[in-house]
Each structure stands twice: as structure tokens, then as C-alpha cells.
Amino acid sequence: MTEKWIVIGGGATGSHLALEGAKQGHHVTLVDKNPGLGGLTATETFTVNGSSFEVDRFYHVILESDELVLGLLDELGLKDTIRWTSAPAEIIEQGKQYPASSLGQMATLPMLKLTDRARIGASIAASLALPMKLADRMTAISWLGRTAGKSALEAFWGPILRAKLGTQADKVSATFMVSTFRRLVQARLKGAGDRFGILPHGYGPVFAAMQERVEKLGGQVLTGANATAINQADGTVTVTLEDGRTLTGDRVFVTAPGPIASKLLPQLSASEHGQLTEAPYLGVVCGSFVLDHAPNDSYITYLIDDLGLTGVIGMHALMAEDATGGGKLVYLPHYCASDDPWFDETDDQLKQRLLDGLQQCFPNQTFDVLASSINRARHVVPLPLPGAGKPLAYQTSVPGIHVVSTAQNTTGTLNVEGSLAMANEAMAQINGGTK
């Protein structure tokens, strides 16, 4: 039966839901408050040396095991645009650089004792065997400290956790590590290699193609349209927009982060509101800098010292030489709590903070900034805390109102592959008539 669907949020999850719904014959309206689609995978334009180019606002790579991403790109005719390459990684301590492209290299870091190296391997094996129910009872820090030891935790696992979680690394449950290790092993079992894939113009062309498909299938896309309230009565869902317009449909899919979804949905039960708001969110302040030269040849640089940066992401190592007007694209992220004071600082203050951190990483170099921007996201993904309850079901207690968002992410990791998987899972439940 053909239905009218309204999808709130035009990021990877929402855009995929809209496209799949339109392909099934439903009349779909995709709504996003921003000027264009993309969410955390949106792009921005830089101009360097007279050359303009698009880059992702936040850094993203594609793995060879990302079957859903590769399938979507193939469907949209964009799979052949992926640029595949390998790039090294390194770790920095007090300005000294060490290769860290593999667990083997990282395990031979000079600051690690021989016993630490053996215990690192043991901690990985123990994590792979750890049942999720047990992992959910302890923090990742306590688990890795127990299995790898204090010195290995400080010199090895600490930088890796901070590269993913920033100032919130000490809060997450051990399920984060177990999920991460199992994903890597699964990728290996599928035959995935060590290459990273990037889209030369970011994800912008992907969302443009998805919007075109939705519209060709009879749907509509409303950008710059901010939803302020969603209610259901007598089988009809009504979405109120900030400008006073209303949209009506049979179903609404809310893909906004938990705290935002909670405010949009006053008819949910108290327990459902709790499921959307109780888990603290990981946020990020990310600086994008086009520099006159690359600080190193690595894609990711882990930091042992606390320099404000979570890491140094050398996207230039994966890009073509002429992709950024002769400059070198580097991302400097600061992962933190959603209420971190960094969010309240000006762009100029944040740029200086991040560049100061970069300078401390590479004290013998001087960088000229050719272009830059600061992007903020208070709600990236909820932190998986020890003892956290079950996430909200995709079908809420209110008929016709669905929540499909990061609020249901229980691993603490967020990527495009996972976003597409969540959309597919929600679609399967709806098509199967289950909750």
C-alpha cells in the first residue's frame, strides 16, 4: 500500500530512508534544516591559489569491507569515482615521531616494555573473546588496564582511545573495544585490504544524486526547513515547520540525535524520552586546514601528549596531488562532551588552539594556512556507558512515528556504513510489520 512518508533529517540515514521509501512506491518528503543535504557528511567549498574544490566538513573514509556504501555508490553510478590508496600512520610523543601503521609497529614502540608488547596482544585476544554482557559492566579503560597493564594503557591504548573519543575516552564501556576489534576482524575475514577510499569531491555528489533519484520517483526534498514539532492524531502525522507550514503523512521518520528527537516528539512516553536523552553524547570541534605543506606523510597521527587535539588527520595522504589547489588538507579534531566550553569559543579562538597543538606536534616546522574552517557538532554519537539500558525501538509507542537515529547506536562508533545499516534495519522491520 502506498503511504505518505515524511523523513526528518537529510544525513546519511535520512537520505537513505527517503530513497528506499521512494523506490518502494511511497510518496516521500525529505526535510532538512540546513541549506543542503548531508548532515555530518555535508561538504564545504575552499578556494586556494585560484582553484575551488569541495571537501567534507568532517573527515570520512571508505573501507573495502563497507558493502552498503559501495552498493549505494554503485547504484548511483559513483563507485568508479572512489580513489583508493594506502597511507601510513604514526604516533607522536613529545615531538618525536614513530611509525604506527600496524599493531605490530605500535607494539614495538620504544616507550613500551617487552612485557607490555606481549600483554597488548593478550588484551586483543581477550577482548575478542569477551561476551558483550560482561563488556557492558566495565569501562574500556578498566578492561584494557587489567588485560594490558598500566604502562601499555598509557602509551598504546590511551592514544588510540583518544583518537576516537577525545576527552570522553575514560567513560565508555568495554563494548566499544569489543565491537571495534570484531569489526576489524570481520573486515579481514571478508578479504578487505589496508586501503582507504575517498570521494574526490566529498559526499556532496552522493547526496545530490540521492536527491535527484528521490525527486524523479515523485518525492520532494525541502532544505532550509526546520521541524519544530511532530504529533499524531487519528492516524495522521503532522509535522510543524519553523516558518508555520505543516506537513501531513502516514509515517514520520525522525533521524535527529536523541536529545533533539525528544523535543520534537512530545507524545512519547516518559521512558522513551529517557531512552533518547539519558546517554551523554560525544561531540566534536573540527578544524579543516589547507596548509602550504604536509606535516608528515601519514593519514592518521596518534598523540600520546595532551595537546588539545584528538589527533592529526592527514587527508592529503589519500588525495591526488592537485586536488586542493597545491595545498595539503589536514583535519584537527577535538572530540569532547556535548557541553564542552570549546563549543562556545569563536572560530578564530579555536583555529589558534588547534594550530598551537599542531605546532607542538611538529615543533621544527612552520605552517602557512591557505584556507581553513571550523565545524562543530554537539551530538555525534551517544557514549556506550557501562550498564546502559536498551535503546529505543524504531517504532515508538505512537503509531506512525519512528525514530531512526544515532540514539539507537550502542557501539560508540559512527560511520556511513553503520548509518545505512540502521536505515535498512528499520525498513526491514516496517516491511515485516514488526517492532
N, C-alpha and C positions, 0 to 999 in steps of 0.2 A: 504494500500500500504506500502510495506517495504521501510524504509528510512535508511540512514546512519546518525546517531546522534553522536555528539561529546559533552561531558559534561566536563566543566572546573571546577575543584574543587571537591575533594573527601570527603567532610564533610558529615554530615547527609543529607542535601538537595541534594547534587550532587550524592551521592551514591544511594539514594532512587530513584532519577530520572533515573539513569542508569539502576537500577534493573527493574523498572517498564517499561521502554522503551524496554529492552531486553525481558521481559515477553510478550510484545505485538508483538514481532517478528522483531523489528528493530535491525540493526547492530549497536551496541553501542561501542564507545571508551571513557573510563573514564580517564581523565588526572588530575594528581595532582603533584604539585611541590615538595612535601615532600617525604621522603623515604617510607612512608606508608599512607594508608587512615585514615580518622578520623577528620581532621581539629581541631576544638575546642573540639572534643570528642575523640581525639587520646590519646594513653596511653604511659607510660614510665615504665621502669623496675628499681626497687630498690633491693638491697641486704642487709639484716640485719641479723646478727647472723648466717650467712651461708645459709639463706633462701632467694631465689629470688622470687619476685612477681611483677605483673603488677598492676598499678593504673592509674586512669585518670589523665591527666596533669592538667585539671581544674575539679572542683568537679561537680558531677551530681547525681541527684536522680530521681527515677521514682515514680509518684503518681498513686494511684489506678484508677484515672479518665483519665489517659493517654492512651486512647483507641488505638491510632495509634501505639504508641511504643509497647504496649502489643501485638497488632496484628502482627507487624513485627517480634517481638521476637518469637511469636508462629509459624509463617511461617518458621522461620529459625531454629526451634527446640531448642530455647534457653530460652523460657518463664519459664521453671521449674528451671532455674539456678538463678532466682531472689531471693535475700534474703530480706524478708520483716520484718521490725521491727519498733517499735516506740522509740522515744528518746525525752527527754525534751529539752527545750530552756531556756535561761536565759538572763538577761540584767545586765551589769556592769556599775557602776558609782563610780569613784574614788576608785577602788579596791574592792568595795562591790558588792556582787552578789545577784540577786533577781530572783525568778522563773518567767518565761515568756513563758510558753508553750501554753498559750491560750490568747485570747483577754481579757478574764475575769481576768486572773492573771496579765496581763500587766496593766489592768485598775485599779488594786488595788496597784500599786507600791507606796511606801511611799512618793516619791517625787511629787506625783500627789495630787492636792486638790480634795475635794469631787465634786466640780463643774466641774473640769476637767474630771472626770470619766464619768459624765453624758454627757458632750459635746463630748467625744470621741465616745460614742455610737451614738449620733446625727450626728456626722460627717460621720460615716459609712453609716447610713441610707440616709443621704443627697447625698452622693457620688453614691450610688446605683440608686438613682432617677435622678441624673444629666444627662441631654441629652448630647451626645458626642459633638454636635456643640457648646454648651456652655462651656463644659470642655476644648475644644480646644482653648478657648480665654484667658485662665489664667494658671498660673503655679500651680503645685500641692502644693507648699509651700504656696502660697497666698490663695488657696482654703481651705487648712487644717487650716491655721491660722485663717481664717474667721469663719469656722464652729466649730473648736475645741478650739481655743484660743491660745495665745502665749505660756503659760506655758506647755500646753499639747503638743503643737507642738515641743517644745524644749526637753521635757522629754520622749515623747512617739512616735510621728510620725517621728521626726527627725532621731532617731536611725534606724527605720525601712527603711526609705528612703535611708539613707547612706549605709545600708547593701545591698541594691540593686544597688545604683547608685554612691556611693562614693562622690567624690568632685563635681560631676555634678548634685547632688540632687536638687539644687535650680533652675535648668534651665528647667526641663521637664514640660510639660503641665499636667493639671489635668486628661487628658485622661489616663495617666499611672495608677493613683489610681483607676479610674473608671473601667478600664479593669482588673486590679488585683482583685478588690473586686468581680466583676461579675464572674471572673474565679473561685474564691473560692466558691462562692455561687452555681455556676453550678456544681462544683465537689460534693458539699454536696447534691444537688438535684439528682445527679446520684448515690448516696449512697456510695460515696468514704469515707473511714475512715481516721484516723490520721496516718496511717503507711507510711513509706518511703521504697522504694525499691532500692536496689543497685545491680549491677552486680559484683560478687566477683573478677573478673579479669578486671574490667572496660569494656569499649566498644570495646576493641581490638578484642575479639572473634566475635562480631557482624559484624564488618567491614570485617573481614576475611571470614565470611560466606557469606556476600553480594558479595564480590569479587569472591568467588568460584561460586556462582549462576550466576553472570553475564558472567563469562568465560564459564561455562557449556552451557549457552544459545547462545554461539557464539560471545560474546563480548570480548573486551580486556581492560585491565587496565594498564595504563602507569604511574608509580610513578617515582619521581625524574625528572619529565618532566615539565618544566616551560614555560607556554604560554606567548608570548611577544606581539602578535598582532593577531587580528581577522578581516577578511574582507570578503565581499560577492560580487560576480560578476557573472552575467549570471546564477543565480540560484544555484551557488555552493559557499559554505562557506569554506574558507581556514584559518586554524589555523597555525601560525608560532611558532615553539618552540625555546627556547634559544639556543639549540645546532644546529640549522639550519634546522632541519627536518620540514616538513609540513604535515598537515593532512587535508583531504578534506571530506566534507559531505553535506547533505541536510539541516541539522539544527545544531546549536550550542546552548548549554545552559550554560550561564556564572553564576556561583554561588558565585563568589568572592564578597567581600564587595564593596559598591558603588564606592569609590574613585579608587579602583584597576580595577573594571569593566570599569569605564570611560576611563582609559588609554588604555585598551585592545581594545576598540571599537571606532576607530576614525570616523567611518561613521555615528554615531548617530548625531541627531540634537543638536543644542545648548541648547534647552530646556531640552532634555533628559540628556545631560551631567550635567545640573544644578540639575535635579532630583536625580542624582546619587551622587553629591558632596556637595550640599548646606547644608544638615543636618550634624551637628557635631556628631562624633562617640564617644561612650563610650568605653574606653579601660580598660585593667586590667593588673596589675602585680601581679602574684600569686605565693606565696611560698608554696611548699609542704614539710612538715617536718614530719619525723618519730621520735617521741620523746620517751624517756625512760619511761615516764608515762603520763597519760592524765591530762590536766589541770583541767577538770571537766567532768561530765558525759553527757554534752549537745551536741546536733548536731549543733545548732547554738547559738552563743553568740552575742547579740547586744551590741554595745558600745555607751554610751552617750558622753564620753570624746573623743576628737580628738587626737588619738594616732597614726595616720598614717594608721592603719589597718581599713578596712571597717567593719570587724567582725572577729570572730574566728569560723571556720567551723570544728567541731569535727567529722570527718568521722569515727573515731574509735567507736563512739557510735552506728553506724549502721553496723559495720563489726564484723565478727567472731573473737574470742579471738586470734586464731592462724593465722589470715590472713596476718599479717605483721611482721612475724618473732619475735613476742613478743613485738614489739614496738607499738606505738599509732600514727595513721595518723591524722595530723591536717593540714588544709589549712588556710593560712593567706593571704587574698586578699586585694589589694589596687585598687579600681575602680577609674578611673580618666579620664581626657581628653586624646585624642589620641596623643597629643603633650606634655604630662606631662614630666617634667625633670626626673622622675623616670625611664623612658624607656632608658635613656642614661647612667644610673649607672651600675656598674659591678654587677655580681651575688653576689659577696662577700659583696659589699656595701648594696645591697638590703636584703640579708639574715640578716645582722646585724640590719638594720632598722626594719624589721618585727619582729625579735626576741626581740628587745628592746621594741616594742609595746606589745608583748605577756607578757613580764616580768612586764610591768606596769599594765597590766590587772590582773595579779596574782602575786603581789609583795612578797608574802610569800612562793613562790615556786621557785625551781631551776631546770632547764631543761637541760638534755643532749640530743644532736641531734645525732641520729643514722644514719640518711640518709636525704638528702634534695635536692631540685632542685628549680630553678626559671624559671617560664614560663611567657612570655609576649604576649599580643595580643592587638595591637593598635586599631583594628576595631572589636569590639564585636557586637554592635548593634547601629544604629543611634538613637539619642535622639529625642523623640517626642516633638518638641518645639511648643509653642502656635502659632497658625496661620499658621502652616506648610501646604504646598500645597499637592496635590495628589501625591502618589508615582508613579514611572514609571510602565507602563503596562508590563506584562510578555513578550508579543510580541512587540518588538520595531518597530520603523518605517522602519527598514531594514529587508526585508523578510528573514526568516530563522534564524534570530538572536534573541535569547530570553535571558532575564535577570531574574533569579530566585534567589534572594539573600536577605541578611539582609537589603538591600537598600529599600525593599518593606515592611519592618516591621514597623508598625506605632504605636506599643504599648510600645516600650522601654523595653520589656522583651524578653528574648531569652531562649528557651529550645528545647530539641529534639522533643517533641511533636509538637511544632509550626513549626519546620523545616520540618517535614514530612507533616504537613498540607499544607504548602506552596507548596511543590513539588506536592502534589495531586491536589491542585487548579490549578496549571499551566498545569498539564497533562489534567485535565478536560477541560480547555479552548482550548487546542490544539486539543483534540479529538472531541470537539464540533465545531471546526472551528471558534471560537470567539476570540476576542482580549481583 
